[in-house]
Amino acid sequence: MDKFSYVGTSDVNAIEQLFLQYSQDPNSVDASWRDFFKGFEFARTSYDTDGGAIPENVSKEFKVIGLIHGYRQRGHLFTRTNPVRQRRKYSPTLDLENFGLSEKDSETVFQAGNVIGIGAAKLKDIVAHLEETYCESIGVEYLYMRDPQVVKWLQDRMEKNRNTPTFNKQEKKTILKKLTQAVVFENYLHTKFVGQKRFSLEGAEAAIPAINTLMEHGVNLGIQDYVIGMAHRGRLNVLTNIMNKTYKDVFTEFEGRPSEDSLFDGDVKYHMGYSSDQISDDGKKVHISLTPNPSHLETVAPVVEGIIRAKIDNLHQGDHSKACAVILHGDGAVAGQGIVYEVLQMSQLDGYKTGGTIHYVINNQVGFTTNFIDARSSTYCTDIAKVVLCPVFHVNGDDVEALCFISKLAIEFRQTFHRDVFVDILCYRKYGHNEGDEPRFTQPLLYKAIAAHENPKDIYVKKLIAEGSELANEAKEIENQFKAELDTNLDEAKKTDKAKITSFLEGNWKGVKMSTDKDFEESPKTAIDEKLFLEIAKKSTELPTDKKFFNKIKKVFEDRKAMITNDNYDWAMGELIAYASLMKEGFPVRFSGQDVERGTFSHRHAVIKVEDSEEEYTPLNNIDAKEKLSIYNSLLSEYGVLGFEYGYAFAAPNTLTIWEAQFGDFFNGAQIIIDQYLTSAEYKWRRMNGLVLLLPHGYEGQGPEHSSARMERFLQACAENNMQIVNTTTPAQQFHVIRRQLKRDFRKPLICFTPKKLLRYPSCVSKLSDFTKKNFQEVIDDTLDVKKIKRVAFCSGKVYYDLIERREKEGVQDIAFIRLEQLYPFPKKQIDAIIKKYNQAKEYLFVQEEPENMGPWRFIDKNLRSMNLKYVGREESASPATGFAKRHAAENEEIMTAIFSKVLVK
């Protein structure tokens, strides 16, 4: 920070008082003020003062410094950044009088000019410099940042060149070409495909050369990977003019051609993803991906961050400077969607940081029909950036060079400080929300102004003419050549029968295939060698002797060692050894969620603390595995974190990626990710994903909010083998289903309804042979004598233990309980094979602890309708569970009574 910056936040009169205090005793003021006042010591010796009063010229030096601070702090409020509207008025203004100065001081030379790098200068020149730097096409908010080095870095770069671009002829030509492509492409679509929705970028076309400039400059700063996330507006322009998707392919989609992949359900063209390898202008290779997105505007943001983190971890050895996320927001969405806050709060956390994201806001000053004054309480739509101390640049969308200049500065800042940057593009939307919408219904005055407004290309060409640039004469030729290229591509598109679908089964996804129905007929081999299992079990239960741990932690690990001796492994051991075995085989494991290191129910202890310190020890990272366990307690977010982990799995098919809810029902805080990505992405966008969700579920008297993980909602969304739903009942089963996730040659989301009570339940244990001799069983049969069975009851999850304990207590031998460990894809083949054995059975039941309108009942009934199942469980209910312990116990008893009171043979 410059030597005088600390005066910036202070009142000028207060500074005068401090100077008087310093004059009497230099040690009576803070060291930083002593340093500052040393620059004005001459006043004590060079001027005749009366009683130590500060001379007027020295006092005015302070006032000029106050003026400089005023411009730095509030100049953004008085910029010329709005291309179609008058800016709102703010007070106090930056008029000289508000700083104790006047026009009479304009010709006076002030030493304070040194503060902005121009040396001693006349006041009028200082003001001109500040006006050009902070009040023209670029407004900057940055003084709230708390790191003096960061503030100084920005001031040096902005004030040195007055925030004024100085592009050479070739750079200007590139800007002109990209701007021409952006403007002409939108106009071409508008005239050739009349009435079709495309969510035009018109009014914000300068974003295209800006993004291009950012990416070109970023490549020279070491970036090899970009991932873009954006909503629908301008997406087709980004696809073609940034990512080089062919115009022909886009035109084919406009022609409505069917997909070349018959299994691909598809989505509208402005939601699709894309990726491409490109060569920069300087000959460097760069990979650019555009993430598919739904209409839920900001939902794509956490997904993009997860993708970038996966690339940083797995392709760039943790080097944040090699990969960068670029997210395009709308002004209404960035101010109104809570997910933006969640993602920003993740930006500097160890488990989620990505080295800084570039945020462009396409600020067209209107939502669907909502005026900006009704869309937020804050001054700017970008004010949320201040929460995590991001610099914000507000730029006039008609000034393409200013926007490209700031884009270069933004990527330099990101590469230097690895923090987010916001670029707020003040622009407009030429048409309504879509091209068929009438915006004059709701914004008549604004759209009258827009109708008379020139496009950014024409404005830029006029600027080039005014500068006397030769490029002005080339502008028409550039436009004509581009139109001819579009005509050729349209002619080719009209001759194309099928729309092209870009395969994603390359790069990291090479070797992974799309699944078929046959793939789900049986599970692959997931058992591991007995020697390996015991080696992992032993090493994972050893604590280093040179570290002191809590006695309770020691007891946990001693109990785990005893499991090896007693051949009884509980849930935590089964789960942890599953992860460790995959790590031994070369598969990284990434795991996050609220309290996952210890586990909500204190069962996991994957990371433990050394007593009386903050030092941590992770047992599974000390077993000599090829890969490591990366496990992170998340911030208190479901939506953002689940979106992030989905994105991570999206880019890392050979990493076991897990998100665990603190309680299963909390997943609904991330329902948008479930609906728009997890359950449907493969069939909308042809994108597989192997994310694992662990959702604690079970009725144990904990009330409405901590009992049900809403199994019925997932089952309702099941179709076309889109995901796997399991409700396992033994440690070995959980072990196998986790390993199965990476042992198949395709990827599907895995939803695990995990237990609470069973984590320490004495009878919920598995033997060594269960891990080393068996594989995952979709259905587990009973062990009673089949000849005695009169009734067969299907069940799933924890209720099985309640049932067998009651059966043993009652001495019943004629009812079999069959566990459905996998609910989807529905294991009909395995069920049929088991049912054949029970030829003496007279009645078939389905038992669940959830209410009748919840849980798996209706899904099971639909799939086993021919069996005429009888339902046994709680009655329909608006709430998942009662909050009263006695009522909960009574409901459980009703279920047991309904089953066992009707048994004939005891």
N, C-alpha and C positions, 0 to 999 in steps of 0.2 A: 504494500500500500504506500502511496506517496507520503512524504513527510508531514503534510498538512491535512490529511484526510480526516483526522480525528476532530477537526473543527467543524466538520460537516453537520453533525447532529446537534450542535449547540446553538443557543440563542446568542446573537451578536453582543447584546448588553451583558450577558453573563460572561462572555469572553473578555470584555473590557474589565469587569470586576476581577477576573482571574489574573489579568495582566497587572492590575494594581497590586494584587496580592503577591504576585511573582516579583514585582519591582521592589517590594519591601523585604521579601525573603524567598529566594528562588527555591529553597527546599520545602517551602510550604505548599507547593503544588505538585501534582503527579509528574513523574518523569517524562511522560509523553508530552505534557504541556511545557515542561522546561525546554525540551528539544525544540518545540515550535517557537517559543518566545525568544530563543537565542537568535533566531533570524531577524528579530526586531530590536536587538540590544542597542543598535545604533541610535534608536530614538532617545535613549537615556543620556547619550553623549553628544549627539549631533544637533539636538534641538533644545531650545530654551523652554523648559516647562515650568509650570507653576504648581508646586506642591506635588509633583509626580503625576499630574494628569496626562493622559495619553494624547499626543498631538493628533490633530484632525486627520492628517494624511495617513498616519498609522492606523487610526480607528477605521478609516475607509478601506484600508487594505483588508482588515477583518471583514468588512461588509462585502467587499468583492469576493472574498473567499466564501462568505455566506451565499452570495449570488451563484457562485459556481456550484456549490452544494445544492442549491435550489434547482438548478437545471439538471444535475445528475439525479436528483431524487424525484422531481416532479415534471421534468421536461416532457415525459411521455404523455402527459395530459393535454399538451398544447401542440401536438404534432399535426402534420398534414397527411394523415394516414387513411382517411376515409374517402374512397373514390366517388361515392354517390350520395353522401349525406353530410350535412354540417355536423361537426363534433359537438357533443354536449359541452356546456360552459362550466369551468371549474374556477374556484377562487380559494385563496388569493392567487393572482396571476404571477407571472415572472417579471412584471414591470419593475423598473429600477427603484421606484418609490417604495416598493414593498420590502426593499433591502436597505433603506436609508440612503439611497443614492438618487441622482437625478441626471437629466440630460446635460447639465452643466459640467458633469464629470466625464463626459464622453471623450474628450481629448486628453484627459489626464492619463499619464502612464502609471500602471500599477505593477508592482513586483508579483502580484498574485497570478499574473499570466504564466509564471513558471509552473504553477500547479497543474495547468492543462497542457504543458509542453510547448508553449509558444514564446517563452521568455517574457521579460518585462514588455508590456504592451498597453496600448491605449484601451480604455474601457470599451469603446465602440468595437474594437477588434476582438476583444475578449468575448463580448456578447455575440458578435457575428459568428465566432468560432463555436460557441455553445449552441446557438440557434441551429447551425448547420449540423452539428453533431447529434443533438438531442431532439430537435423539433421539426425536422423535415419529413421525409418519407419513412423514417425509422424512429420508433420510440422504444426506449429500453427501460426495463425494470430490473434492478440488480442490487441496489444498496442494502436490501434486507439480508443479503448473504453475509454470513458471519465470519468467513475466513478472509482476512485482509489480503492474502496473496491472490485469492480468486478475484476479489474486487479490483485490485491493482492490475491484474492481467487483463481484465475486460476494459478498464479505463485506458490503459496504454494502447490497446489495439483500436479502440473506438475514437479516442481523442486525437491520436497521432494523425489519422487520415480523415478526421471529421465525419466518420461513418459515411464516407462518400466513395463509391466504387471507381476504380480506374482500370477497367478491362482493356486489354489490347484488341487489335482488330480481329484476330482469330477467335478470341473468346467472345467478342460481340457477335461474330458470325454464327458461332455455335448457339448462342442464346437466341438469335433471330431464327435460326432453323428450327430449334425445338419449340419456340413459341409459335412459329408458323404451323408446324405439325399439329400442335395442340388446338389451335383455333380452327384451322381448315378441316381437321378430322371431325370435330364436333359439328361444324356446319355441313359437312358432307353427309354425315349420318342423318342429320335433320332433314335434308332435302331428298335423300335416296330412300329412307325408311320412315316415311311420314306416319306419325301417330304412334310409333313404337317407343316404349319406354327405354331410356338409356341412362337416365340420371346424369345429365350433361354437366360438364365442368365449366361451361361458358360463364364468364365473369371471373373465373379463378384460373384461367389457362396458364398464367405465369407460374403456377405451381410446378408445371412440367419442366421448364428449364431450370427452376430452382432445385428440384429433386435431382435432376441430371447433374447439375453443378456440384451439389453435395456429394453425390456418389463418386463422381470423377475425382474430386479433391480428396475424398475419404480413401479411395484406393491408393493414392499417392502417399497417404499417411499410414498405410499398412492394412487397411480393411480388405478382407478377402470374401466376406459373406455379408449380404444384407438380407434382412427379412422385413417385408412390408406388411403392415396391417392397415386396413382401411374399410370404410363402409362403401356403399354403392356409388355415391356421387363421384364421378371422375374416374371410376375404376377402369372402364374400357380405354380411356386415354392413357392411364398408367400402364395397362397391359401392353398396349401397342407401342407407345412412344418412350417408355422407360425400359420395359422388359423385352421388347421386340417380338411379342406375339404377332404373327403375321396378320395383316389387315384382311387377307383372304379368309382366315379362320374365323375372325370376328364377323365378317360379312356372311359367312356360311351359317353362323348361329342366328343372325338376323333373318336369314331366309327360312329359318324354322326346320332345318334338316334334322332327322333323327340321329341319335348317337350311334357311332360305329360299334359300341359295346351294348349288346342287348340286355345285359344284367344291370346296367347303369340307369338308375331312375332319373338322375339329372337335376339341375337347378337352373334358375334364370342366369343369363350370361354375366350379369353384373354381381354375382356372388361367387363365381368360380375362382379357384386358385391357379397358380402357374409358377413355373420356375425355369430359369435359363442361365447358361454360362455365357458370359460376355467378355469382350476385350475392351478395355478402356481406351481413351484417345491416346494414352501414352504406352499402349501395348501390354497392359497388365491384365491378368485374368481375374474375374470376379464372378461370384455366383449370387444371383438375385432371386428371391422367392417372394411370391405374393400369397399370403395365407387365405384360404377360402373363408368366407364369413357369412353369417346369416343376416337377416334384416335387423337384428338386435344390435344397434350401432356399435357400442363400445365393447361388446363381448369378445371381439377378436383380440383386444389388447393383451390380456393375460396369456392368451394362447401364443401370441407372437413372442412374448417374453420367455415363455417356456421353451419355445423352439430355439431361440437365440442362446439360451443357457445350455441347452443340449449340445449345440454346435460348439460353443466355447469349451465345454467340458470334454467332449468326445473327439472333436476334430482339431481343436486349436490348443490342446493341453492347458486349458485354464486361462489363456491369454485373452483378456477382454478387448484388447485393441484390434483383434483380428475379425470380429463379427459385431454387427451393429443392427439394432432394431430401428425401423422408421415407421411411425404410426401417424396416420392422417385422421384427424378428428373433425367433426362438425362443431360449430359454435354452440348449438343447442345441446348436443350430446356431451361435450366435454364439461359443460357447466351443470348438466342435469343428471348425469348417470353416476351413481355411487361407486361403480366398479372402477372409475378413473382414480378415485381416492385410494381404493384398495391397492391398485397396481402401483401408484406412486409410493405408497408406504412400503411396498416390497423392494423398491429400487435400490436401497442401500443395505438390505439384510443379507447376511452371508449365504443363506440358502437360496436366494432369489435374485441377487444382483446380477446385472448383465453389462456393466460397464458404461451405462448411460444410454438413454433412448432419445432420438430426435423426434419431437412432436411437432407436426405441422397442423395448424388449425385452419380449415377452410371456413373462414368466418364470413358467411354471406348474409349475416345480420338478420336472419329470419329462420324459424324452424319450418315445419310443414306449413303452417299458417300463422305461427305465433311470433309476434314482434319480440325483438331482443329485450325490450324493457319488461316484458312479462315472463322472460325465460330465465332470469337470474336476479338475485339480490346484489351480487357483487358488481364492482365497476366493470371489470373485464370478465369474459368467459374463461380466461386462463388464470384467474386468481388462485385457483387451487394449486398451481405450480409453486406458490410461495410456501406451502406446507413443508416441502422438502428442499426449499432453498434453491430452486431452479431459476436461472435467468430467463426472462421473457422478452422477446423482440416482437414489437408490433410493427408490421410493414404494410405499406400501401400496395395492394395487389395490382395496381396499374403500373407500378414502377418495377419492372422486371429486373433491372440491374441491381437495384437496392435489395431485392429479394434474393438474388443469386449471391450478392456480396454477404448478406447475413447468413446464407446457407453455408458458405465457406467458413465463416466465423463460428457458426454453431458446431460444425464437425471438428474444427480445431479445438474448441472448448471441450467437446466430448472426449476427444482423444487425449487431451491434457489432464483433465480432472475426473474423467469417468463418471460424470453426472448427467442427468437429463437436461435437455434444453427445449424450450417452447418457442416456436415461430408462429405468431398469430398473423395470418394473411387476411387483412381487411379487404374484402372483395364484395361480390354480389352474385346472385343467382338469376340468370337471364330469364328463365321460365319459372313455372311453379315447381312444386315438389317433384313432379315428373312432367314430361313434356306435354301431357294432355290436361294438366291442371291449370286453372285460371287464377293467377296470383292477385289480380286486381280486385277480386272479391274482398280481400282482406288487407292488402297493402297498395291502395290506389296511387298515393303520392310517390311512394318509393318506386313503383313500377313505371310511372310516368317518367321519372328521372332515368331509370335503367334503359327504357326504350330509346332515349335520346343519347345514350352514352356510347362512345366508341369502344371497340374491343381492344384488349391489351396489345395486340400485334400492331394495329393501326397507330395506336399511341406511341409505340416504340419506334415505328418507322418515322413518324414525325419528329421524334427526338433525334434520330440519326440524321435526318435532313437538317435540323437546326444546328447540329454539330458539324455539318459539312462532310459527313462520313460517306465514303464511296459505297458502303453497304446499302445505303438507301436505294441506290440504283439497281442493286441485285435482288431486292426484296420480292419484286413481282416475278422474276425468273424462278426464285426459290419456291414461291407459291405455285406457279404453273407446273413445275416439275413434280411437285408433291401431289397435285391433283391428278396428273397423268398416272402416277404410281397407284393412286387409289382406284382410278378407273380400271386399270389392268387387273388389280386384285378383285374388284367386284365382278368383272367378266369371268374370272376363274371360279369365283365362289358360286356363281349361278350354274356352273357346270358340275359342281360337286354334289354327290348324292348323300354323303354322311358327314355329320359334324365330327371333327377330330377330338378325341379324348387323350390328353397327355398322360402317359404312364408315369406313376411315381415309384415303380418297383425297380429303382436304380439307386446307385450310390449306397447309402446305409441300408436301403431296403432290398438290395440285391440278394437273391436266395429266398426271399419271402414270397409266397404265392397267395392268390385269392382262394378262399376256402370253397369246398363243395359240401353237399349234404352228407356224402360218405365219410368225410373227415370227422364227423361227430358221432359215428356209430360206436366207437370205443376210444378210450383215452390211450395215449402213448405210454411207453415205459418211463416211469419216473422214479422207480426204486434206485437206491444207490448202494454201492459196495459196503458191506458190514464194517470192514476195517476203516474205510473213510468216514463212515458215520460216527464210529466210536472215537476216531481221532479228532473230529470236529467237536463232538460232545465234550471230550476231555479238555481240549485247548480253550474252548469258549467258556468253560467254567473256572478257569484258572485266573486268579488275580495276582498282579505283580506284588512281590513281597516288599519292595522298596517304597510302596505307597500305602498310606493309611486310609482305610475306608470305614464308613459307618458300620457299626455292629450289625444293624439290620440288613445292610447290603451283604456283608459277609455271610449272614445266615441264609440269604436267598441263594447265594452261589454254593454254599455248602449243601443246601437242599438239592440243588441241581446236580451236584456231584453224586449225591446219594441216589438220584434217579438212574444214573448209569449202573450203579451197583445193583439196585433193586429191579432194573429193567421195567421201569414205569415212568414214561416221559409225559410231562404235562404239556399244556397248550403252548406256553412260551418256548419251551425247548423244541417242540415240533416246528414252530414258526421260525425261530432263529436258525435252526439247523437247515431249514429249507433255503433261507437266504445265503447262509454260509456255503452250502453245497454248490449253489449257482455261482457264487464268487470264486470258489475253487475251480470251477469249469470255465472261468473267464467272462462271466456276465456281471457287469456292475449292477448294484442295487441302489436305487434312489427312493427315499421314503420321506414324506413330509405330512404334516397335519398338526393339529393342536395337541400338544403334550405327548407326541408319539415316542420321544426318546425313552421316557419312563413308561408311558402307556397310561391312558386315562385311569385304568383300574390297577395301576402299579404292578403290572405283571411282566412287562417286557424288560425293562432295565437294559436297553441296548446301549445307552450311554450312562455312565455313572460318574459321580463327582468324588474327588478326593476330599477327605474330611478337612474342614477348616481352610478350604481354598476354593478357587474357581476352576482348578485344573480338572479336565475331563479325561475319561478313559473309555474307549470303545472296544469291548472284548473281541467282536468279530473282525476288527481291523488288526488283530494280533494273532491270527491263526495261519499266517503264511499263505493267504489266498492270492490268486492272480489279480483279482479286482477288489475294490473296497466298497464298504457300506457308507453311503452318504445319507445321513438321517438328520432331519431338521425339525425342531419345534417351530411351527409356523406362527405368524401373526394371527390374531383372532378374526380370521376371514375364511369363509367357505368358497364363495364365488370366485374371488381372485386366485386363491391357491389351487382350487380344483382346475380352473382354467389354465393356470401355469403348468400344472403337472400333466394335463392333457396335451399341452403343447410340447412338453418335454418328451413324452412318449411318442408323439407325432414324428419327432425327429430322431428318436433313439430306439428303434425296434428291438435292439439286442441288449437293452437295459431293462431290468425289472423296475418299473416305475409304479409307486404305490402312493395313494392318498388315503388317509384314515380320518374319519369323522370322530370328533370327541365323543358324541353319542350319535347313533345312526340317523336319528330324525333330523339332525342338523344339516344333512346333505341338501335339504330343500332350500337352504340359503344359496345354493348353487344350481337351482333347478334349470336355469337357462342353459348352463353348460351341458347338463344331462340331456335336455331336449334337443338343443340345436347342434350339438357336436357328438356327444358320446353315443347316443342311440341311432343317429341318422347319417353321420358323415360318410360312411362307406357307400351308402346308396344315393346320397346327394352329390358327393364330390369324388367318389371312388378312392377314399382315403381310409386305410385301416389304422387301428390304434390298439395297443395292448395294455392300456392303463388298468391298474388294479384298484378297486375301491374296497376298503374294509369298513363295514358299517355295523357297529355294535347294536344288537337287536335281541330282545327277549323280555318277557313279561315277568317282572320280579317285584312288583309293587312300588315301582319308582315314579309312578304317575304318568300323565298324558304325554309329557315331553321327553321322557327317557326310556320308553318301552319299545316303540315301534320304529323301525327304519323304513316304514312304508313300502314293504316288499311289493304290494299290489301295484304301485305306480310303475315300478320297473317291469313287472310281468306284463302289464298292459301295453308297454312299449315294445315288447318282444315280437319280432317277425323277421323272416328271411335270415335267420341265424345271425342277427346283428350283435348279440352279446351273450355272455355266459352268466347265469345266475346260480349261485350255490349257497347252501346253508348247511355247512358241514358240522359233524357232531363228534369228531375225534381229532386229536393232535395230528395223527398220521394222515388223515384225510386232508387237513389243511396243508400239511407239508406237501402232499402230492399235487394238490390243485395249484399251489403256488409254483411248484417246479414245472407243472404242465404248461404254464403260461409261456415259457420260453423253449419248451421241448416240442411244440408244434411248429410246422413250417408256415403258419399264417398267424395273424394277430387279431384278437377280438378283445374288447373290454371285458374284464372279469369283475363281477359284483359279488363280493363275499359278505353275507350276513353273518357276523361273527358274534360269539357268545360273550356274556359277562360272568354269569354264575359258573359256567363251566371252566373258566380260566383256572380255578383252583379246586374244582370238584373232584373228590377222591376217585370216583368211578370213571371220570373222563380222562383216561390215560391210554397210552399206546405202548405196545411192546416193540423191541428192536426189530423183530421180524416184520412188523407192520410197515416199517420204513424201508426195509431192505429186501423183502420178498413180495410185496404187493404194489399195486399201482392205485390210481384214483378209482373209486367205485361210485358210479353215478347213482346207484341204488344199493342199499345194504339190506339184505334179508335178515329175518329173525333166525334164532338158533333152536327154537322149540321143535318138538316132534310134529312134523306136518300132518301126520295121521290124526292127531288130536284137535287140529285147528278147525273151529266152526265159524270163526269170524276173522277177517283180515282188515287191519286198520293201517292206512297210510298216514304218515306224519312227516314233519320236517323240522330239524333244529332241536332246541333245548327241551321241548315238550316230551321228546322221546324218553329222557331220563325220568321225568315225572311219571310217565306211563309205566315204565318197567319196574320202578320202585313200588308203585301201587299194585302192580300185578303180582310182584313177589310178596308183598304184604298180604294180599288177598288170597294168595295161593292158587291163582288162576293159571290154567295150562292150555286153554282152548282159544286164545286170541293172540294173533301174531301182529307184531308191529314192524312195518316195513318203512325204512327211512329213505326219503327222497333227498339225497344229498345234492343232486343237481336238478334244478327246476327248469332251466332252459339252457341250451336246446333240450326240449323235453325228451327224457330217456325212454321212449315207448318200447323200444326193442328190449331193453333190460327189464322193464316192468313185466312185459308179456312173458319173458322167460321165467321169471320168478312166480308169477300167478299160476302158471301151469302146474306147479307143484301142489297147490292148495285145492285139489279137486273135491275135498270134503267141505269146503267153506260154503256157508249159506248166506253170508252177509258181508258187504264191503263198506268200510267207513273211511272217512277222512277226518283226522283230528288235528285241530290247531288251537293255539292259545289266543290268537287275534280275534277280533269281532268278525262276524260273518261277512261283512262288506269290505273287510280288509284282509291282509295276509294272502296266502297262495290259494285259498279255497276255490274261488270262482275260476281261476286259471286251471287248476287241477280238474275241476268238474268238467270244464269244457273239453279238456284233452282226454278224459277217461269217461266220457258220457255214457258209453256202452255198458259200463260196469254199474251204473245206477248207484253211485256212491251216496251214502248217508252222511250228512254233515254233523259233526260234534265239535262245539266250540262256543265262544261267547256270542251273544246275540248282536245284531247290528247296532252300531253306535256311531254317533257323530264325532265323538272323541276317541282317540286310540285306546285309552286305558283310564281306569279310575285312579283318583289320587288318594283314596282311603284304603288303608292296609286291610281292615277287616272285610271290606267289600271285595277287594282283590282276592283274599283267601277264600271267600265264599264262592266267587266265580270259578276259581280253580277247582273247588270241591264239586261244584255242579258238573264240570266237565268229567271229572273222575267218576262221579256217581252215574252219569249218563252212560258211561261205558261199562263199568264193572257191576252195576246192579242188575244188568240184563244177562249176565253170564250164567249159563245153565249148569255147567259142570265145574265142580271145585275139587 
